Amino acid sequence: MPVLPPGSPLFQKTRAAEVFLKLTGNTPDGIESALKDLPFIMGDDQMLLLQIAAEHPDDNVRLNAAKVLSRKKGPSAISLLQILANDPSPLVNSFAAKALTMIK
C-alpha cells in the first residue's frame, strides 16, 4: 500500500490509494490518469474517490465524477449528484441535474 498523507481516507485496495494520490496530486497527467482509472475502482473505495473528485477545484474532475455517478444507483450516488447539481460550473451542474432526472 502506498504511503498516504495523514488524514487520508482508508482504502481497501492498493489501486484505490494510488488513484487517490494521483487525484490529489498537482500534475495534470496524474489527474488525467486518475480520472481514467476511477470508473474501474469498485465498492466503497470508489465512493470515497468520487466524494474527493466532487470537491476537486478543477471543473473537469467534478464533471467526470458526475459522469461516473450518473451510472450508479443508491442514496450515496444520488446525494453526491445533488451536491454537483448545485456546482458553480454550469457544465457540471447541468450534467448532474440531468443525470438526477434520469435516475428518478
KADAKA-V22253 format. One record per backbone hydrogen bond with DSSP energy under -1.0 kcal/mol. NH is the residue of the N-H (numbers start at 1). CO is the residue of the C=O. E is the energy in kcal/mol with one decimal. If there is no record, write none. Layout:
BEGIN
<<NH,CO,E> <NH,CO,E>>
END
This chain:
BEGIN
<<8,5,-1.7> <17,13,-1.5> <18,14,-2.2> <19,15,-2.3> <20,16,-2.3> <21,17,-2.1> <22,18,-1.9> <23,19,-2.9> <24,20,-2.4> <31,27,-2.4> <32,28,-2.5> <33,29,-2.2> <34,30,-2.3> <35,31,-2.3> <36,32,-1.6> <37,33,-1.8> <38,34,-2.2> <40,37,-1.9> <41,38,-1.5> <47,43,-1.6> <48,44,-2.3> <49,45,-2.2> <50,46,-2.7> <51,47,-2.1> <52,48,-1.8> <53,49,-2.7> <54,50,-2.4> <56,53,-1.2> <62,58,-1.9> <63,59,-2.6> <64,60,-2.3> <65,61,-2.1> <66,62,-2.2> <67,63,-2.1> <68,64,-2.2> <69,65,-2.7> <70,66,-1.9> <71,68,-1.3> <72,69,-1.7> <78,74,-2.2> <79,75,-2.5> <80,76,-2.0> <81,77,-2.3> <82,78,-2.3> <83,79,-1.7> <84,80,-2.4> <85,81,-1.8> <86,83,-1.4> <87,84,-1.7> <93,89,-2.8> <94,90,-2.0> <95,91,-1.8> <96,92,-2.6> <97,93,-2.3> <98,94,-2.2> <99,95,-2.5> <100,96,-2.2> <101,97,-1.6> <102,98,-1.5> <103,99,-1.6> <104,100,-1.9>>
END
